[in-house]
Amino acid sequence: MKPSFGCRAIPVLQRTGTVSVRNDYELRRKLKEITDKYRGDTVGKQIKLIMELSKQHPHSITLRREAIPSDRSTFAFNCFMYAFDMLDSSEVETIRHRYPFTLNIFPGSGFVDFLLNTAVMQERRENAKDGDVILYRDSAKITHAGKIISGRIESKWAGGHLWEHDILEVPIDYGDELKFVTGIKRNLCISSFFEYAKLKGADESLCKFRN
């Protein structure tokens, strides 16, 4: 069974005491246009264009880490790997590069569903805290995740940059359905990924921590 989503009662971010949920659809459409058009070698153009958007569509988006095309370490991870603290894990990297993308053995939306369905993480029904995670969903699936840091959201957008932003200051294709969940420890998350990978058919010898 898929975990239910909804944003009727969005938890307050603890630092601020209030949270803005203004949904500027035009801003979000522009963000999608920019992030779709400028990728790979042209990804740097996103920064100036997104900053200039604030003149027509006021926003609080700021750059946290630039994706540099010549340095894979700055962009070769997805939003879920960042939100769940799975970066720089040689075990995760080995598994996700060993199998074809079609097998879905990587830290994507299917893995997040697994975390929810196995109760490794819990929905945060009251004040969200630093280290918690926000999940975004469209009508079909979980699309995106961000980490709460100092009362703001930090998230990796597609193959591009890492941004700091408000809850709905994201590209429109990430959807409008939101859920806050408790953060989980890095080792627990990675060990849960091992279990998910084995269920999907990964070699068990790869699904363990190496000294």
DRENVEX-562816 format. One record per residue (C-alpha): z, x, y; chain; residue number from 1. Coordinates in Angstrom, 3 decimals. Each point is the difference from the previous one (the first is absolute). Layout:
N
pz: Z px: X py: Y pator: A segu: NUM
...
This chain:
211
pz: 0.000 px: 0.000 py: 0.000 pator: A segu: 1
pz: -0.878 px: 1.295 py: 3.455 pator: A segu: 2
pz: 2.947 px: 0.412 py: 2.394 pator: A segu: 3
pz: 0.046 px: -2.649 py: 2.687 pator: A segu: 4
pz: -0.637 px: 0.950 py: 3.588 pator: A segu: 5
pz: 0.581 px: -1.634 py: 3.343 pator: A segu: 6
pz: 1.143 px: 0.674 py: 3.546 pator: A segu: 7
pz: 2.024 px: -3.088 py: 0.897 pator: A segu: 8
pz: 3.119 px: 2.056 py: 0.614 pator: A segu: 9
pz: -0.859 px: 3.567 py: 0.897 pator: A segu: 10
pz: 3.086 px: 2.241 py: -0.114 pator: A segu: 11
pz: 1.088 px: 1.500 py: 3.301 pator: A segu: 12
pz: -0.462 px: 3.735 py: 0.326 pator: A segu: 13
pz: 3.518 px: 1.338 py: 0.242 pator: A segu: 14
pz: -0.487 px: 2.432 py: 2.864 pator: A segu: 15
pz: -1.405 px: -2.434 py: 2.535 pator: A segu: 16
pz: 1.839 px: -3.209 py: -0.753 pator: A segu: 17
pz: -3.256 px: -1.927 py: 0.479 pator: A segu: 18
pz: -3.500 px: 0.387 py: -1.327 pator: A segu: 19
pz: -3.343 px: -0.930 py: 1.478 pator: A segu: 20
pz: -2.353 px: -1.820 py: -2.337 pator: A segu: 21
pz: -2.718 px: -0.753 py: 2.550 pator: A segu: 22
pz: -3.263 px: -0.079 py: -1.906 pator: A segu: 23
pz: -2.828 px: 1.130 py: 2.290 pator: A segu: 24
pz: -2.988 px: -0.745 py: -2.211 pator: A segu: 25
pz: -2.491 px: 1.544 py: 2.409 pator: A segu: 26
pz: 1.953 px: 3.261 py: 0.064 pator: A segu: 27
pz: 0.145 px: -0.010 py: -3.776 pator: A segu: 28
pz: -3.733 px: -0.679 py: -0.306 pator: A segu: 29
pz: -0.699 px: 2.953 py: 2.310 pator: A segu: 30
pz: 2.301 px: 2.224 py: -2.059 pator: A segu: 31
pz: -1.957 px: -0.922 py: -3.121 pator: A segu: 32
pz: -3.321 px: 0.728 py: 1.722 pator: A segu: 33
pz: 1.188 px: 3.423 py: 1.132 pator: A segu: 34
pz: 1.576 px: 1.034 py: -3.292 pator: A segu: 35
pz: -3.015 px: -1.241 py: -1.983 pator: A segu: 36
pz: -2.560 px: 1.768 py: 2.192 pator: A segu: 37
pz: 1.679 px: 3.348 py: 0.540 pator: A segu: 38
pz: 0.900 px: 1.674 py: -3.275 pator: A segu: 39
pz: -0.429 px: 3.397 py: -1.580 pator: A segu: 40
pz: -1.307 px: 2.548 py: 2.478 pator: A segu: 41
pz: 0.186 px: -2.497 py: 2.886 pator: A segu: 42
pz: 3.553 px: -1.218 py: -0.679 pator: A segu: 43
pz: 1.289 px: 1.818 py: 3.076 pator: A segu: 44
pz: -1.827 px: -2.479 py: 2.242 pator: A segu: 45
pz: 2.413 px: -2.720 py: -1.104 pator: A segu: 46
pz: 2.821 px: 1.511 py: 2.062 pator: A segu: 47
pz: -1.572 px: -0.292 py: 3.454 pator: A segu: 48
pz: -1.526 px: -3.403 py: -0.737 pator: A segu: 49
pz: 3.261 px: -1.493 py: -1.247 pator: A segu: 50
pz: 1.885 px: 1.349 py: 2.999 pator: A segu: 51
pz: -2.640 px: -1.458 py: 2.337 pator: A segu: 52
pz: 0.362 px: -3.415 py: -1.650 pator: A segu: 53
pz: 3.338 px: -0.421 py: 1.755 pator: A segu: 54
pz: -1.848 px: -0.613 py: 3.285 pator: A segu: 55
pz: -1.424 px: -3.290 py: -1.314 pator: A segu: 56
pz: 2.528 px: -0.701 py: -2.745 pator: A segu: 57
pz: 3.459 px: 1.411 py: 0.780 pator: A segu: 58
pz: 1.533 px: 1.636 py: -3.050 pator: A segu: 59
pz: 2.625 px: 2.570 py: -0.946 pator: A segu: 60
pz: -1.993 px: 1.947 py: -2.612 pator: A segu: 61
pz: 0.547 px: 3.758 py: 0.075 pator: A segu: 62
pz: -1.341 px: 2.826 py: -2.145 pator: A segu: 63
pz: 2.514 px: 1.580 py: -2.378 pator: A segu: 64
pz: -2.223 px: 2.350 py: -2.011 pator: A segu: 65
pz: -3.666 px: 0.761 py: 0.533 pator: A segu: 66
pz: -2.432 px: 0.016 py: -2.918 pator: A segu: 67
pz: -1.970 px: 3.250 py: 0.220 pator: A segu: 68
pz: -3.221 px: -0.079 py: -2.051 pator: A segu: 69
pz: 0.237 px: 3.695 py: -0.898 pator: A segu: 70
pz: 3.568 px: -0.360 py: -1.319 pator: A segu: 71
pz: 0.337 px: -2.376 py: -2.955 pator: A segu: 72
pz: 3.792 px: 0.088 py: 0.161 pator: A segu: 73
pz: -0.172 px: -2.001 py: 3.259 pator: A segu: 74
pz: -1.894 px: -2.972 py: -1.446 pator: A segu: 75
pz: -0.317 px: 0.122 py: -3.828 pator: A segu: 76
pz: 2.689 px: -2.612 py: -0.662 pator: A segu: 77
pz: 0.221 px: -3.738 py: 0.455 pator: A segu: 78
pz: 2.409 px: -2.312 py: 1.799 pator: A segu: 79
pz: 2.017 px: -0.729 py: -3.157 pator: A segu: 80
pz: 0.529 px: 3.681 py: -0.775 pator: A segu: 81
pz: 1.327 px: 0.509 py: 3.519 pator: A segu: 82
pz: 2.163 px: -3.131 py: 0.121 pator: A segu: 83
pz: 1.593 px: 0.734 py: -3.379 pator: A segu: 84
pz: 0.506 px: 3.734 py: 0.590 pator: A segu: 85
pz: -2.398 px: 1.155 py: -2.726 pator: A segu: 86
pz: -1.773 px: 2.732 py: 1.969 pator: A segu: 87
pz: -0.301 px: 3.516 py: -1.440 pator: A segu: 88
pz: 0.852 px: -1.046 py: -3.551 pator: A segu: 89
pz: -2.084 px: 2.153 py: -2.341 pator: A segu: 90
pz: 0.677 px: -2.444 py: -2.840 pator: A segu: 91
pz: -1.341 px: -2.988 py: 1.941 pator: A segu: 92
pz: -3.000 px: 2.004 py: 1.187 pator: A segu: 93
pz: -0.846 px: 1.059 py: -3.564 pator: A segu: 94
pz: 0.090 px: -3.577 py: -1.272 pator: A segu: 95
pz: -1.936 px: -1.615 py: 2.840 pator: A segu: 96
pz: -2.798 px: 2.578 py: -0.173 pator: A segu: 97
pz: -0.230 px: 0.025 py: -3.803 pator: A segu: 98
pz: -1.226 px: -3.569 py: -0.462 pator: A segu: 99
pz: -2.918 px: -2.001 py: 1.440 pator: A segu: 100
pz: 0.789 px: -2.157 py: 3.018 pator: A segu: 101
pz: -0.995 px: -3.093 py: -1.982 pator: A segu: 102
pz: 3.026 px: 0.403 py: -2.292 pator: A segu: 103
pz: 2.308 px: -0.504 py: 3.007 pator: A segu: 104
pz: 2.357 px: 2.809 py: -1.080 pator: A segu: 105
pz: 1.049 px: 1.052 py: 3.475 pator: A segu: 106
pz: 2.626 px: -1.048 py: 2.577 pator: A segu: 107
pz: -1.805 px: -3.073 py: 1.304 pator: A segu: 108
pz: 0.697 px: -3.705 py: 0.330 pator: A segu: 109
pz: 0.267 px: -0.406 py: -3.766 pator: A segu: 110
pz: 2.803 px: 2.528 py: -0.088 pator: A segu: 111
pz: 1.832 px: -1.823 py: 2.813 pator: A segu: 112
pz: -0.279 px: -3.252 py: -1.955 pator: A segu: 113
pz: 1.538 px: 1.882 py: -2.937 pator: A segu: 114
pz: 2.937 px: 1.139 py: 2.170 pator: A segu: 115
pz: 0.602 px: -3.587 py: 1.137 pator: A segu: 116
pz: -0.382 px: -1.573 py: -3.428 pator: A segu: 117
pz: 2.353 px: 2.490 py: -1.654 pator: A segu: 118
pz: 2.587 px: -0.428 py: 2.786 pator: A segu: 119
pz: 0.015 px: 3.727 py: 0.771 pator: A segu: 120
pz: 0.080 px: -1.072 py: 3.644 pator: A segu: 121
pz: 1.386 px: -3.163 py: 1.526 pator: A segu: 122
pz: -1.084 px: -2.237 py: 2.855 pator: A segu: 123
pz: 1.969 px: 0.631 py: 3.187 pator: A segu: 124
pz: 0.980 px: -3.464 py: 1.207 pator: A segu: 125
pz: 2.189 px: 1.135 py: 2.900 pator: A segu: 126
pz: -0.189 px: 2.889 py: 2.450 pator: A segu: 127
pz: -2.527 px: 2.602 py: -1.112 pator: A segu: 128
pz: 1.260 px: 3.582 py: 0.144 pator: A segu: 129
pz: -1.477 px: 3.445 py: 0.452 pator: A segu: 130
pz: -1.556 px: 1.039 py: -3.294 pator: A segu: 131
pz: -0.945 px: -3.555 py: -0.966 pator: A segu: 132
pz: -3.649 px: -0.874 py: -0.522 pator: A segu: 133
pz: -2.184 px: -2.768 py: 1.413 pator: A segu: 134
pz: -2.776 px: -1.362 py: -2.222 pator: A segu: 135
pz: -3.105 px: -1.745 py: 1.307 pator: A segu: 136
pz: -2.078 px: -2.440 py: -2.012 pator: A segu: 137
pz: -3.173 px: -1.977 py: 0.508 pator: A segu: 138
pz: -0.821 px: -3.105 py: -2.036 pator: A segu: 139
pz: -0.815 px: 2.069 py: -3.088 pator: A segu: 140
pz: 2.248 px: 3.061 py: -0.309 pator: A segu: 141
pz: 2.341 px: 2.494 py: 1.626 pator: A segu: 142
pz: -2.134 px: 1.985 py: 2.408 pator: A segu: 143
pz: 2.264 px: 2.381 py: 1.901 pator: A segu: 144
pz: 3.494 px: 1.434 py: 0.318 pator: A segu: 145
pz: 1.991 px: 1.673 py: 2.742 pator: A segu: 146
pz: 3.345 px: 1.724 py: 0.275 pator: A segu: 147
pz: 2.698 px: -1.038 py: 2.478 pator: A segu: 148
pz: 1.151 px: 2.955 py: 2.090 pator: A segu: 149
pz: 2.216 px: -0.408 py: 3.077 pator: A segu: 150
pz: -0.750 px: -3.704 py: 0.172 pator: A segu: 151
pz: -3.778 px: 0.480 py: -0.004 pator: A segu: 152
pz: -2.699 px: 0.031 py: -2.672 pator: A segu: 153
pz: -1.761 px: 3.178 py: -1.090 pator: A segu: 154
pz: -3.075 px: -0.431 py: -2.192 pator: A segu: 155
pz: -3.151 px: 1.764 py: -1.144 pator: A segu: 156
pz: -3.183 px: -1.890 py: 0.828 pator: A segu: 157
pz: -2.690 px: 0.343 py: -2.695 pator: A segu: 158
pz: -1.378 px: 3.560 py: -0.155 pator: A segu: 159
pz: 1.108 px: 0.741 py: 3.531 pator: A segu: 160
pz: 3.056 px: 0.717 py: 2.086 pator: A segu: 161
pz: 3.681 px: -0.794 py: -0.288 pator: A segu: 162
pz: 1.056 px: -2.408 py: 2.764 pator: A segu: 163
pz: 3.206 px: -1.414 py: 1.440 pator: A segu: 164
pz: -0.302 px: -3.659 py: 0.964 pator: A segu: 165
pz: 1.528 px: -3.461 py: 0.229 pator: A segu: 166
pz: -0.092 px: -2.373 py: -2.968 pator: A segu: 167
pz: -3.370 px: -1.633 py: 0.704 pator: A segu: 168
pz: -1.687 px: 2.846 py: 1.851 pator: A segu: 169
pz: -2.205 px: 0.764 py: -3.014 pator: A segu: 170
pz: -3.647 px: -0.646 py: -0.924 pator: A segu: 171
pz: -0.643 px: -3.673 py: -0.650 pator: A segu: 172
pz: -1.137 px: 0.477 py: -3.592 pator: A segu: 173
pz: 3.555 px: 0.942 py: -0.999 pator: A segu: 174
pz: 0.875 px: -3.685 py: 0.226 pator: A segu: 175
pz: 2.761 px: -2.119 py: 1.536 pator: A segu: 176
pz: 2.405 px: -0.439 py: -2.914 pator: A segu: 177
pz: 2.959 px: 2.378 py: 0.229 pator: A segu: 178
pz: 2.933 px: 1.026 py: -2.136 pator: A segu: 179
pz: 2.769 px: 2.505 py: 0.679 pator: A segu: 180
pz: 1.389 px: 1.791 py: -3.059 pator: A segu: 181
pz: 2.780 px: 2.483 py: -0.532 pator: A segu: 182
pz: -0.976 px: 3.632 py: -0.058 pator: A segu: 183
pz: 0.321 px: 1.845 py: -3.304 pator: A segu: 184
pz: 0.785 px: 3.624 py: -0.783 pator: A segu: 185
pz: -2.940 px: 2.347 py: -0.464 pator: A segu: 186
pz: 0.815 px: 0.952 py: -3.597 pator: A segu: 187
pz: 0.485 px: -3.643 py: -1.011 pator: A segu: 188
pz: -3.329 px: -0.910 py: 1.564 pator: A segu: 189
pz: -1.822 px: 2.826 py: -1.751 pator: A segu: 190
pz: 1.633 px: -0.734 py: -3.365 pator: A segu: 191
pz: -1.005 px: -3.657 py: 0.470 pator: A segu: 192
pz: -3.555 px: 1.179 py: 0.606 pator: A segu: 193
pz: 0.151 px: 1.833 py: -3.341 pator: A segu: 194
pz: 0.918 px: -3.285 py: -1.709 pator: A segu: 195
pz: -2.777 px: -1.848 py: 1.824 pator: A segu: 196
pz: -2.530 px: 2.691 py: -0.911 pator: A segu: 197
pz: 0.961 px: -0.151 py: -3.679 pator: A segu: 198
pz: -0.438 px: -3.774 py: 0.005 pator: A segu: 199
pz: -3.488 px: 0.519 py: 1.426 pator: A segu: 200
pz: -0.896 px: 2.487 py: -2.734 pator: A segu: 201
pz: 0.890 px: 3.404 py: 1.426 pator: A segu: 202
pz: 0.844 px: 2.841 py: -2.375 pator: A segu: 203
pz: 3.792 px: 0.000 py: -0.483 pator: A segu: 204
pz: 0.099 px: 3.800 py: 0.160 pator: A segu: 205
pz: -1.000 px: -0.239 py: 3.672 pator: A segu: 206
pz: 2.603 px: -2.616 py: 0.858 pator: A segu: 207
pz: 3.065 px: 2.149 py: 0.465 pator: A segu: 208
pz: 1.529 px: 2.338 py: 2.519 pator: A segu: 209
pz: -0.879 px: 3.673 py: -0.399 pator: A segu: 210
pz: 2.468 px: 2.746 py: 0.800 pator: A segu: 211
